[in-house]
């Protein structure tokens, strides 16, 4: 199958690249790196307005909700070019796929234009202290009380909670139902009374990870809900069907430029660095063992690309998208870990020098990538859980 881009798509890519060259300055990137917590500032906010005016955010979403009714591939191209310079303009992690699929008309008209304009930002409220990879064990409760729900519980690693406007919250609404039932999804304004956000500083906080680091966030959060009252209209989809709404949204969110680049940008970065540099007189580019290993990893990276393009093609043509996102979530993060470990072996002691160290390579990005590498096998579903989905949904194997 040929996943080559059309001339029109290549023209779009060149237009985006020119826009980036004209509008993203070293000063703006410095602002992003120094802001740290959100990687946003006045210059970046102004950039987002320009990108939104170009119609490049949510391109594949329906026009009636602020999108362009465009191609999923076009949207991928835009997201990929911006992601390569450290700017995220896509809908990954936004909750948009689930809102489009399961939301009411009122929810679609409110949330989707707000997401496109950058006025709405979701924090993902899934993980709990005792329920991470085994998410079905979550205990955060939402109890119906007339026209409201009352929420009590705690969430962990809610990364965007300190700057987001809403929490895409998974809570248990029927404690007597089987584990994967009795769960619902809520779209909760984060300024609702009774919500407390507390910081959890990461290993990337001191020293600060350079811009472009994979999972280089300085901060994540724990969030507490104490008798939080929300209107019943915050419910996304049917009550007690949240597991299926959430799984569908995550599956679609796993497909796209941001997720793809998390896994393969390290391959590109190290190949580009090795072409131009050596290590105290030693040239990795001339070492047959290094060249052979990087070639293997480059081939694996192309598999990542083909899996991403296949998934997008399925979505684009209305195909039955079931296990493909889970398969990608197994292969791509594990490839990223292999690449990161190989880079550490190639660079030797230099791979341990963090940002600010005198002899750090590329501001220590390879050392910071090494610290964040294994996180990709857990975020948005662990590789073990994804293997189970591939076995049951893709191969039709029975539950153990």
C-alpha positions as CSV (number, residue, x, y, z in Angstrom):
1,X,0.0,0.0,0.0
2,X,1.3,3.4,-1.0
3,X,1.2,6.0,1.8
4,X,2.9,8.7,-0.3
5,X,1.6,12.3,0.0
6,X,-0.3,14.0,-2.9
7,X,1.2,17.1,-4.6
8,X,-1.5,19.2,-2.7
9,X,-0.4,17.7,0.6
10,X,3.3,18.4,-0.1
11,X,2.3,22.0,-1.0
12,X,0.5,22.3,2.4
13,X,3.7,21.0,4.1
14,X,5.8,23.6,2.4
15,X,3.3,26.3,3.3
16,X,3.4,25.2,7.0
17,X,7.2,25.1,7.0
18,X,7.3,28.7,5.5
19,X,4.9,29.9,8.2
20,X,7.0,28.3,10.9
21,X,10.2,30.0,9.4
22,X,8.4,33.4,9.3
23,X,6.7,33.2,12.7
24,X,8.7,31.0,15.2
25,X,11.7,32.9,16.3
26,X,14.6,31.9,18.7
27,X,13.1,34.4,21.2
28,X,9.8,32.6,21.1
29,X,11.5,29.2,21.6
30,X,13.4,30.7,24.5
31,X,10.1,31.9,26.0
32,X,8.7,28.4,25.7
33,X,11.7,26.9,27.4
34,X,11.9,29.4,30.2
35,X,8.1,29.3,30.9
36,X,8.7,25.6,31.7
37,X,5.4,24.8,33.4
38,X,3.1,25.4,30.4
39,X,5.6,26.2,27.7
40,X,3.4,29.1,26.8
41,X,3.8,32.9,27.0
42,X,2.7,36.0,25.2
43,X,4.5,35.3,22.0
44,X,3.3,31.7,21.8
45,X,-0.2,32.7,22.6
46,X,-0.1,35.1,19.7
47,X,1.3,32.3,17.5
48,X,-1.7,30.1,18.4
49,X,-4.1,32.8,17.3
50,X,-2.4,33.0,13.9
51,X,-2.4,29.2,13.5
52,X,-6.1,29.1,14.4
53,X,-6.9,31.9,11.9
54,X,-5.2,29.8,9.2
55,X,-7.7,27.0,10.0
56,X,-4.9,24.6,10.9
57,X,-6.2,23.4,14.2
58,X,-8.8,20.7,14.1
59,X,-8.7,20.6,10.3
60,X,-10.5,17.3,10.1
61,X,-13.3,18.3,12.5
62,X,-16.7,19.3,11.1
63,X,-17.1,22.9,9.9
64,X,-20.2,23.4,12.0
65,X,-18.0,23.1,15.1
66,X,-15.1,25.3,13.9
67,X,-13.2,22.7,11.9
68,X,-12.5,22.5,8.1
69,X,-14.1,19.2,7.2
70,X,-10.6,18.4,5.9
71,X,-8.5,15.4,5.6
72,X,-7.0,13.6,8.6
73,X,-3.8,13.4,6.6
74,X,-3.7,17.2,6.1
75,X,-4.2,17.6,9.9
76,X,-1.4,15.2,10.5
77,X,1.0,17.1,8.2
78,X,0.3,20.4,10.0
79,X,0.7,18.8,13.5
80,X,4.0,17.0,12.4
81,X,5.7,20.2,11.2
82,X,4.9,22.2,14.3
83,X,5.8,19.3,16.6
84,X,9.2,19.1,15.1
85,X,10.0,22.6,16.5
86,X,8.4,21.8,19.8
87,X,5.0,23.4,19.3
88,X,1.8,21.4,19.8
89,X,-1.1,22.6,17.7
90,X,-3.1,19.4,17.3
91,X,-6.0,17.8,19.1
92,X,-4.1,14.9,20.7
93,X,-5.2,14.5,24.3
94,X,-7.9,17.1,23.9
95,X,-10.9,14.7,24.4
96,X,-12.2,15.9,21.0
97,X,-12.5,12.5,19.4
98,X,-14.7,11.2,22.3
99,X,-16.8,14.4,22.3
100,X,-17.4,14.2,18.6
101,X,-18.4,10.5,18.9
102,X,-20.4,10.6,22.2
103,X,-21.2,14.2,23.0
104,X,-24.5,16.0,22.9
105,X,-25.0,18.7,20.3
106,X,-24.7,21.3,23.1
107,X,-21.3,19.8,24.2
108,X,-20.0,19.7,20.6
109,X,-20.9,23.3,20.0
110,X,-19.3,24.5,23.2
111,X,-16.2,22.4,23.5
112,X,-14.9,21.9,20.0
113,X,-14.7,25.6,18.9
114,X,-13.1,26.4,22.3
115,X,-10.5,23.7,21.8
116,X,-9.7,25.1,18.3
117,X,-9.3,28.6,19.7
118,X,-7.2,27.4,22.6
119,X,-9.8,28.8,25.1
120,X,-10.4,25.3,26.4
121,X,-7.7,22.9,27.6
122,X,-8.5,19.5,29.1
123,X,-6.5,17.7,31.8
124,X,-6.9,13.9,31.7
125,X,-8.4,12.8,35.0
126,X,-8.0,9.0,34.8
127,X,-5.2,7.7,37.0
128,X,-5.6,7.3,40.7
129,X,-3.1,6.2,43.5
130,X,-4.4,2.7,43.4
131,X,-5.5,2.6,39.7
132,X,-3.0,3.3,37.0
133,X,-2.3,0.6,34.5
134,X,-5.3,-1.2,36.1
135,X,-7.6,1.7,35.5
136,X,-10.7,-0.4,36.0
137,X,-9.9,-0.3,39.7
138,X,-10.6,3.4,40.0
139,X,-12.6,4.5,43.1
140,X,-13.3,8.2,42.5
141,X,-17.1,8.4,43.0
142,X,-19.8,10.4,41.2
143,X,-23.3,10.1,42.8
144,X,-26.4,11.4,41.1
145,X,-28.3,14.0,43.2
146,X,-31.3,15.4,41.3
147,X,-29.9,17.4,38.4
148,X,-26.4,17.2,39.7
149,X,-23.6,14.8,40.4
150,X,-21.5,14.9,43.6
151,X,-17.9,13.9,43.1
152,X,-15.4,12.7,45.7
153,X,-12.0,11.1,45.2
154,X,-8.5,11.7,44.0
155,X,-6.6,11.7,40.7
156,X,-2.9,11.4,40.1
157,X,-0.5,12.5,37.3
158,X,-3.1,15.0,36.0
159,X,-0.4,16.9,34.1
160,X,-2.4,19.8,32.7
161,X,-4.5,20.5,35.7
162,X,-2.6,23.6,36.8
163,X,-3.3,25.4,33.6
164,X,-6.2,23.6,32.0
165,X,-9.8,24.8,32.0
166,X,-11.5,21.4,32.4
167,X,-10.9,17.9,33.6
168,X,-11.8,15.0,31.3
169,X,-12.8,12.9,34.4
170,X,-13.5,9.2,34.7
171,X,-15.4,8.3,37.8
172,X,-17.4,5.4,39.2
173,X,-21.2,5.9,39.1
174,X,-22.3,2.4,40.0
175,X,-20.0,0.7,42.7
176,X,-22.0,-2.5,42.5
177,X,-21.5,-3.1,38.7
178,X,-18.7,-5.2,37.3
179,X,-15.3,-3.4,37.2
180,X,-15.5,-2.2,33.6
181,X,-19.1,-1.1,34.0
182,X,-20.6,1.4,36.3
183,X,-18.0,4.0,35.1
184,X,-18.8,7.4,33.5
185,X,-17.0,10.3,31.9
186,X,-17.5,13.9,32.9
187,X,-16.3,17.2,31.4
188,X,-15.7,19.2,34.6
189,X,-14.7,22.9,34.8
190,X,-11.5,22.9,36.9
191,X,-12.6,26.0,38.8
192,X,-15.6,24.2,40.3
193,X,-15.7,24.6,44.1
194,X,-14.2,21.7,45.9
195,X,-11.4,20.9,43.4
196,X,-7.9,21.2,44.8
197,X,-4.8,20.9,42.5
198,X,-1.4,20.2,44.1
199,X,1.9,20.0,42.2
200,X,4.0,16.8,41.8
201,X,7.4,17.9,40.5
202,X,9.1,15.5,38.2
203,X,12.6,14.3,37.7
204,X,12.9,16.8,34.8
205,X,12.4,19.8,37.1
206,X,15.9,20.4,38.2
207,X,17.7,20.9,35.9
208,X,14.9,21.8,33.5
209,X,14.7,19.6,30.5
210,X,15.4,21.4,27.2
211,X,12.7,22.1,24.7
212,X,12.0,19.0,22.6
213,X,12.6,16.5,25.4
214,X,10.3,13.5,25.2
215,X,8.2,13.7,28.4
216,X,10.2,16.6,29.7
217,X,7.4,18.2,31.7
218,X,8.7,19.8,35.0
219,X,5.4,19.3,36.7
220,X,2.4,17.0,37.0
221,X,-0.4,17.1,39.6
222,X,-2.6,15.3,42.1
223,X,-6.2,16.5,42.1
224,X,-8.6,16.2,45.0
225,X,-12.4,16.3,44.7
226,X,-14.4,17.1,47.9
227,X,-18.1,17.2,47.5
228,X,-17.7,18.7,44.0
229,X,-21.1,19.5,42.5
230,X,-21.5,19.6,38.8
231,X,-24.6,19.7,36.6
232,X,-25.8,16.5,35.0
233,X,-25.1,18.1,31.6
234,X,-21.4,17.5,32.2
235,X,-21.9,13.7,31.6
236,X,-20.3,12.6,28.3
237,X,-22.2,9.8,26.7
238,X,-24.5,7.5,28.7
239,X,-24.1,7.0,32.4
240,X,-22.2,3.8,33.3
241,X,-20.7,3.5,29.8
242,X,-17.7,5.7,30.4
243,X,-15.2,2.9,30.1
244,X,-16.1,2.4,26.5
245,X,-16.3,6.1,25.8
246,X,-12.9,6.6,27.4
247,X,-11.3,3.6,25.6
248,X,-12.6,4.8,22.2
249,X,-11.3,8.3,22.9
250,X,-7.8,7.0,23.9
251,X,-7.6,4.7,20.9
252,X,-8.2,7.6,18.5
253,X,-6.0,9.9,20.5
254,X,-3.1,7.5,20.1
255,X,-3.0,8.1,16.4
256,X,-1.3,11.3,15.1
257,X,1.8,13.3,14.6
258,X,2.6,14.0,18.3
259,X,2.4,10.3,19.3
260,X,4.4,9.3,16.2
261,X,7.2,11.8,16.9
262,X,7.4,10.8,20.5
263,X,8.7,7.5,19.3
264,X,10.8,8.4,16.3
265,X,12.2,11.9,16.7
266,X,15.1,10.5,18.8
267,X,16.2,8.4,15.7
268,X,16.3,11.5,13.6
269,X,18.0,13.6,16.2
270,X,20.9,11.2,16.8
271,X,21.4,10.5,13.1
272,X,21.6,14.2,12.4
273,X,24.0,14.8,15.3
274,X,26.3,11.9,14.4
275,X,26.6,13.2,10.8
276,X,28.1,16.5,12.0
277,X,30.0,15.6,15.2
278,X,32.5,13.3,16.8
279,X,33.4,12.5,20.4
280,X,36.9,13.5,21.4
281,X,38.3,12.3,18.0
282,X,36.1,9.2,17.8
283,X,33.6,9.4,14.9
284,X,30.4,7.2,15.6
285,X,29.4,7.8,11.9
286,X,32.5,5.8,10.8
287,X,31.9,2.9,13.3
288,X,30.3,-0.1,11.4
289,X,28.6,-1.3,14.6
290,X,27.0,2.1,15.2
291,X,25.9,2.4,11.6
292,X,24.4,-1.1,11.6
293,X,22.5,-0.5,14.8
294,X,21.2,2.9,13.7
295,X,20.0,1.3,10.4
296,X,18.1,-1.3,12.3
297,X,16.4,1.4,14.5
298,X,15.7,3.5,11.4
299,X,13.8,0.6,9.9
300,X,11.8,0.2,13.1
301,X,11.0,3.9,12.9
302,X,9.6,3.4,9.5
303,X,7.3,0.6,10.8
304,X,6.1,3.2,13.3
305,X,5.3,5.5,10.5
306,X,3.5,2.8,8.5
307,X,1.4,1.8,11.5
308,X,0.4,5.5,12.0
309,X,-0.5,6.0,8.4
310,X,-2.5,2.8,8.3
311,X,-4.5,3.9,11.4
312,X,-5.2,7.3,10.0
313,X,-6.2,5.8,6.7
314,X,-8.7,3.5,8.5
315,X,-10.2,6.5,10.3
316,X,-10.2,8.6,7.2
317,X,-12.2,6.0,5.2
318,X,-14.6,5.1,8.0
319,X,-13.0,1.7,8.6
320,X,-13.4,-0.5,11.7
321,X,-10.7,1.0,14.0
322,X,-10.4,-1.4,16.9
323,X,-7.0,-2.8,17.9
324,X,-4.7,-0.7,15.6
325,X,-4.1,2.1,18.1
326,X,-3.3,-0.4,20.8
327,X,-0.8,-2.2,18.5
328,X,0.9,1.2,17.8
329,X,1.0,1.9,21.5
330,X,3.0,-1.4,22.0
331,X,5.4,-1.1,19.1
332,X,6.2,2.7,19.1
333,X,7.1,3.3,22.8
334,X,9.2,0.1,23.0
335,X,11.0,1.2,19.9
336,X,11.6,4.6,21.5
337,X,13.1,2.9,24.6
338,X,15.4,0.9,22.4
339,X,16.6,4.0,20.5
340,X,17.2,5.9,23.8
341,X,19.3,3.1,25.2
342,X,21.3,2.8,22.0
343,X,22.0,6.5,22.0
344,X,23.2,6.2,25.6
345,X,25.6,3.4,24.5
346,X,26.9,5.4,21.6
347,X,27.5,8.6,23.6
348,X,28.9,6.9,26.6
349,X,29.5,9.3,29.6
350,X,28.2,12.2,27.6
351,X,24.7,10.6,27.7
352,X,24.6,11.3,31.4
353,X,25.2,15.0,31.3
354,X,22.0,17.0,31.9
355,X,21.0,20.5,30.8
356,X,23.5,23.0,32.2
357,X,26.4,20.6,32.4
358,X,29.6,22.1,30.8
359,X,30.1,19.3,28.2
360,X,26.4,18.4,27.7
361,X,25.5,17.5,24.1
362,X,22.5,19.4,22.7
363,X,21.7,21.0,26.1
364,X,21.6,17.5,27.6
365,X,18.5,16.4,25.6
366,X,19.7,12.8,25.2
367,X,20.2,12.5,29.0
368,X,16.8,14.0,29.7
369,X,15.2,11.7,27.0
370,X,16.8,8.7,28.8
371,X,15.1,9.8,32.1
372,X,11.7,10.0,30.4
373,X,11.9,7.1,27.9
374,X,10.1,4.5,29.9
375,X,7.2,6.8,30.7
376,X,6.0,6.3,27.1
377,X,5.3,2.6,27.8
378,X,2.8,3.6,30.6
379,X,1.1,6.8,29.5
380,X,-2.3,6.4,27.9
381,X,-2.3,2.7,28.7
382,X,0.6,0.4,29.6
383,X,2.1,-1.8,26.8
384,X,0.9,-4.9,28.7
385,X,-2.7,-3.7,28.7
386,X,-2.3,-2.8,25.0
387,X,-1.0,-6.3,24.2
388,X,-4.2,-7.7,25.8
389,X,-6.3,-5.5,23.6
390,X,-4.5,-6.7,20.5
391,X,-4.9,-10.3,21.5
392,X,-8.6,-10.0,22.2
393,X,-9.8,-7.4,19.7
394,X,-7.3,-8.0,16.9
395,X,-6.7,-11.8,17.2
396,X,-10.0,-12.8,18.7
397,X,-8.3,-14.7,21.5
398,X,-10.4,-15.6,24.6
399,X,-9.9,-13.8,28.0
400,X,-7.6,-15.8,30.3
